[in-house]
Amino acid sequence: MQLLIDGDRAAASTFLMAHGAGAAMDSAGMNALVGPLVSHGVRVVRFEFGYMAARREGVRRPPPRADTLAPEYRDAVAAVREAGPLGSLLIGGKSMGGRVASMVADELADLGYIHGLVCLGYPFHPPEKPDQLRTAHLRVLRTPTLICQGTRDPFGTRDEVPGYELSPAIEVLWLEDGDHDLRPRKAISGRSYAENLDETADAVAAFAARVR
C-alpha cells in the first residue's frame, strides 16, 4: 500500500486521512487540507482505496459500498503503525473516507491502535435525499470524534444535523457557509476558503491534543 506522508516525523499526532468517493489522495482538495494541518503540527498520512488506485492504471471502477472498504482501512492503519513513528493516531478522512473510518473506529480504539476519529465533511445523507440517513452506527459510536462540517453542506446542513441522534462522543465544528469541501462563498459570508481550512486545522490539532 502506497502512503503519502507530510509533516514532521516527530509530531505528537498523526492523522490517517482517506479520500472521498471521487477524488484521489493527491487531488487539489486533499492537498488543500494537508498544508494547514501540517502547519498546526499534525503529521498527515494519506492512502488510496483499491478502486481509486486502479484508476491510475486506467481501470475505471465506481466507488464500492462504503462498508466493503472497511478491510482496506484496517490495512492502512496496520501499514501506518508499521511505518511509524506515530505519536497518537487519528483516523478519518474526507467525506466517504471519514465514513469508512467511522465504521472501524471503535474496533481499532478497543485494540489501542487509535485515539480518535476526524471526519471532514461527513456524508450524513446523499444530496437531496435527507431520508436516506447514514447515521445508525453514529448513535452508538464510543471513539472520541470530531466532525468538521460546512453549514451548507448538501450532505448534512447545520439545520439538519442537530436533529439527528448522535453519540455524545461526537462533537461537530461548523464552518461558516462551507459547502461539502468546506469552501464558503466569500462575497456572501465574508469568509475565505483559507480561513475555513485554518479553523479546521486548529480544531483538529486541539482535538488531537485532548485525546492523545
Secondary structure, DSSP 8 states (H G I E B T S, - for coil): ---EEES-TT-SEEEEEE--SSS-TTSHHHHHHHHHHHHTTEEEEEE--HHHHHHTTT-------GGGGHHHHHHHHHHHHHH---SEEEEEEETHHHHHHHHHHHHHHHTTS-SEEEEES--SS-TT-TTS---GGGGS--S-EEEEEETT-TTS-TTTGGGS---TTEEEEEETT--TTS---HHHHS--HHHHHHHHHHHHHHHHHHH-
